[in-house]
Amino acid sequence: MDLLLWRHAEAVDGTPDHTRELTQRGHKQARRMAAWLAENHPKRMRVLVSPTVRTRQTAAAFANDFEIVNGLGPEGNVADILAATGWPDASGAALVVGHQPSLGRLAALLLSGQEADWTIKKGALWWFTNRVREHETQTVLRAVIPADLI
C-alpha cells in the first residue's frame, strides 16, 4: 500500500478554524503540488480530505473526486487517519489531505515506531510505501516534497 500525507497549503489566520481559506500563496502551493502529483501519483489512489475549507481547496487543485472524512479534521489523530486509510493492509493507495499535528505524528510513528511531534510544512507531501521483504513488513519513505521546492 502507498500512503501519501499532504498537509493543506497556506491558509489565512482567523476563526472559525473550519472556514479558513487558502491564501494566494496557498493556492499557488496547492497547484504546484497537484501538478507534481498528476505526473507521479500511484495508480488506484483514493483521495481522503478533512472537512475544513482549506483542505478541500488544497485537494481540489488535484482532484474533483475526493471523500470528506470527519476524522481527518484538526481534532483528528493518528488512529483516525489509520482507520480512514486502512494502512497498512488496504490495497492501492490513499492520499490524505489533512492537518498538523496528526500528519506529523503519523509520519513519526511510521518511521520511528512511536508518535512524536514532527512537523510537516504547509503544502508539503510525504509518501510512504508498505512492503514485505523476507517475511518482514517494512515502511519505506519514498519522498518528502516541500511545496516551495517544486
VOPAGU-2260 file (C-alpha; in pm, 1 decimal, decimal comma):
REM VOPAGU-2260
SITE   aa  ch    i         X         Y         Z
SITE  MET   A    0       0,0       0,0       0,0
SITE  ASP   A    1     104,7     359,1     -63,0
SITE  LEU   A    2      14,3     633,8     182,2
SITE  LEU   A    3      58,7     997,3      84,8
SITE  LEU   A    4      23,9    1266,1     350,4
SITE  TRP   A    5     -38,2    1614,0     211,2
SITE  ARG   A    6     -63,9    1897,0     459,3
SITE  HIS   A    7    -302,7    2168,8     347,3
SITE  ALA   A    8    -144,9    2469,5     181,3
SITE  GLU   A    9    -105,6    2807,4     350,0
SITE  ALA   A   10    -434,1    2947,8     482,9
SITE  VAL   A   11    -547,2    3279,0     625,2
SITE  ASP   A   12    -545,0    3321,3    1001,6
SITE  GLY   A   13    -870,8    3359,1    1189,3
SITE  THR   A   14   -1177,2    3193,6    1324,1
SITE  PRO   A   15   -1377,8    2989,6    1292,0
SITE  ASP   A   16   -1097,5    2745,8    1213,1
SITE  HIS   A   17   -1300,6    2518,7     983,2
SITE  THR   A   18   -1384,4    2801,3     738,7
SITE  ARG   A   19   -1031,8    2938,6     689,2
SITE  GLU   A   20    -949,3    2964,8     317,1
SITE  LEU   A   21    -620,2    2937,1     131,9
SITE  THR   A   22    -414,8    3249,9      73,5
SITE  GLN   A   23    -294,4    3337,7    -277,1
SITE  ARG   A   24      35,2    3174,4    -184,7
SITE  GLY   A   25    -157,8    2869,6     -60,7
SITE  HIS   A   26    -342,1    2833,6    -390,9
SITE  LYS   A   27      -7,9    2850,9    -572,3
SITE  GLN   A   28     139,9    2585,1    -339,0
SITE  ALA   A   29    -159,9    2358,4    -398,3
SITE  ARG   A   30    -144,6    2396,8    -777,8
SITE  ARG   A   31     228,3    2322,3    -787,0
SITE  MET   A   32     197,6    2010,9    -572,0
SITE  ALA   A   33    -108,3    1899,7    -769,5
SITE  ALA   A   34      93,0    1924,8   -1092,2
SITE  TRP   A   35     365,2    1708,1    -938,6
SITE  LEU   A   36     107,1    1458,5    -814,1
SITE  ALA   A   37     -60,9    1442,1   -1154,4
SITE  GLU   A   38     265,9    1316,6   -1304,7
SITE  ASN   A   39     381,4    1092,0   -1019,1
SITE  HIS   A   40      87,8     957,4    -816,6
SITE  PRO   A   41      36,9     584,6    -770,1
SITE  LYS   A   42    -244,3     410,2    -955,5
SITE  ARG   A   43    -578,3     335,1    -787,0
SITE  MET   A   44    -543,3     616,9    -537,7
SITE  ARG   A   45    -825,6     728,6    -310,0
SITE  VAL   A   46    -821,8    1093,2    -201,7
SITE  LEU   A   47    -938,5    1148,0     157,8
SITE  VAL   A   48    -983,5    1502,2     285,9
SITE  SER   A   49   -1053,4    1679,1     614,0
SITE  PRO   A   50   -1385,8    1868,3     617,1
SITE  THR   A   51   -1215,7    2209,4     653,0
SITE  VAL   A   52   -1231,9    2461,9     369,0
SITE  ARG   A   53    -851,2    2487,2     338,8
SITE  THR   A   54    -803,4    2112,4     294,5
SITE  ARG   A   55   -1086,2    2088,2      41,7
SITE  GLN   A   56    -935,1    2378,8    -154,7
SITE  THR   A   57    -592,8    2210,5    -143,7
SITE  ALA   A   58    -734,8    1878,3    -266,0
SITE  ALA   A   59    -943,6    2047,1    -536,7
SITE  ALA   A   60    -622,8    2163,2    -705,0
SITE  PHE   A   61    -553,7    1793,8    -775,2
SITE  ALA   A   62    -886,2    1610,5    -788,9
SITE  ASN   A   63   -1254,6    1683,7    -826,1
SITE  ASP   A   64   -1348,5    1348,6    -676,4
SITE  PHE   A   65   -1247,5    1317,8    -312,4
SITE  GLU   A   66   -1401,4    1182,1       3,9
SITE  ILE   A   67   -1451,1    1412,9     301,7
SITE  VAL   A   68   -1372,3    1227,0     625,8
SITE  ASN   A   69   -1464,8    1398,5     952,2
SITE  GLY   A   70   -1195,1    1211,2    1146,7
SITE  LEU   A   71    -927,7    1381,5     935,7
SITE  GLY   A   72   -1018,2    1726,0    1070,7
SITE  PRO   A   73    -799,3    1933,6    1302,9
SITE  GLU   A   74    -932,3    1740,4    1603,9
SITE  GLY   A   75    -837,9    1405,5    1447,6
SITE  ASN   A   76    -548,1    1187,1    1547,5
SITE  VAL   A   77    -320,2     915,8    1413,4
SITE  ALA   A   78    -572,9     639,5    1482,9
SITE  ASP   A   79    -834,3     829,2    1279,6
SITE  ILE   A   80    -600,0     851,0     979,8
SITE  LEU   A   81    -506,5     483,7    1002,0
SITE  ALA   A   82    -873,2     383,2    1024,1
SITE  ALA   A   83    -973,2     600,8     726,6
SITE  THR   A   84    -694,1     473,9     502,1
SITE  GLY   A   85    -671,7     110,1     607,9
SITE  TRP   A   86    -292,2     140,3     639,9
SITE  PRO   A   87    -103,8     -86,6     601,2
SITE  ASP   A   88    -336,8    -360,6     480,1
SITE  ALA   A   89    -558,5    -188,9     223,3
SITE  SER   A   90    -481,9    -229,3    -144,0
SITE  GLY   A   91    -388,3      54,1    -373,9
SITE  ALA   A   92    -302,7     395,1    -238,5
SITE  ALA   A   93    -451,7     668,0     -23,2
SITE  LEU   A   94    -378,8    1040,1     -34,6
SITE  VAL   A   95    -473,6    1217,6     289,8
SITE  VAL   A   96    -509,6    1595,1     282,5
SITE  GLY   A   97    -500,2    1696,8     645,7
SITE  HIS   A   98    -350,9    1886,8     934,5
SITE  GLN   A   99     -79,1    1914,7    1190,5
SITE  PRO   A  100     -13,6    1772,4    1440,1
SITE  SER   A  101    -174,5    1443,3    1333,3
SITE  LEU   A  102       9,0    1415,1     999,5
SITE  GLY   A  103     348,2    1473,8    1161,5
SITE  ARG   A  104     267,0    1234,9    1444,4
SITE  LEU   A  105     177,1     965,0    1190,3
SITE  ALA   A  106     498,9    1025,0     994,0
SITE  ALA   A  107     694,4     982,4    1318,8
SITE  LEU   A  108     508,9     660,9    1400,7
SITE  LEU   A  109     569,8     512,7    1056,4
SITE  LEU   A  110     942,1     591,5    1057,0
SITE  SER   A  111    1040,7     556,0    1423,1
SITE  GLY   A  112     776,9     327,2    1569,5
SITE  GLN   A  113     632,2     586,9    1805,7
SITE  GLU   A  114     432,5     905,8    1778,3
SITE  ALA   A  115     628,8    1228,4    1820,4
SITE  ASP   A  116     571,6    1592,8    1737,3
SITE  TRP   A  117     727,7    1605,6    1391,0
SITE  THR   A  118     639,2    1895,1    1164,4
SITE  ILE   A  119     515,1    1864,8     808,6
SITE  LYS   A  120     534,0    2206,7     644,0
SITE  LYS   A  121     224,3    2363,7     490,8
SITE  GLY   A  122     167,4    2236,0     139,5
SITE  ALA   A  123     427,7    1954,9     172,3
SITE  LEU   A  124     378,5    1591,5      75,4
SITE  TRP   A  125     524,8    1281,5     243,6
SITE  TRP   A  126     491,7     949,5      57,2
SITE  PHE   A  127     520,5     612,1     232,8
SITE  THR   A  128     507,8     259,1      94,4
SITE  ASN   A  129     446,5     -59,8     288,4
SITE  ARG   A  130     616,3    -372,8     160,8
SITE  VAL   A  131     715,8    -720,8     274,8
SITE  ARG   A  132    1077,9    -833,6     235,2
SITE  GLU   A  133    1190,7   -1176,3     356,8
SITE  HIS   A  134     869,5   -1213,7     560,4
SITE  GLU   A  135     925,7    -877,3     731,9
SITE  THR   A  136     688,6    -583,7     689,5
SITE  GLN   A  137     872,8    -261,0     613,9
SITE  THR   A  138     770,4     100,4     580,5
SITE  VAL   A  139     964,2     290,7     317,4
SITE  LEU   A  140     975,2     668,8     285,5
SITE  ARG   A  141     958,3     724,8     -90,0
SITE  ALA   A  142     953,2    1104,0     -98,8
SITE  VAL   A  143     932,9    1422,4     106,7
SITE  ILE   A  144     845,3    1717,2    -111,4
SITE  PRO   A  145     816,2    2067,7      31,9
SITE  ALA   A  146     581,4    2291,7    -163,4
SITE  ASP   A  147     847,3    2559,2    -211,7
SITE  LEU   A  148    1086,4    2322,4    -395,5
SITE  ILE   A  149     863,1    2230,0    -688,4
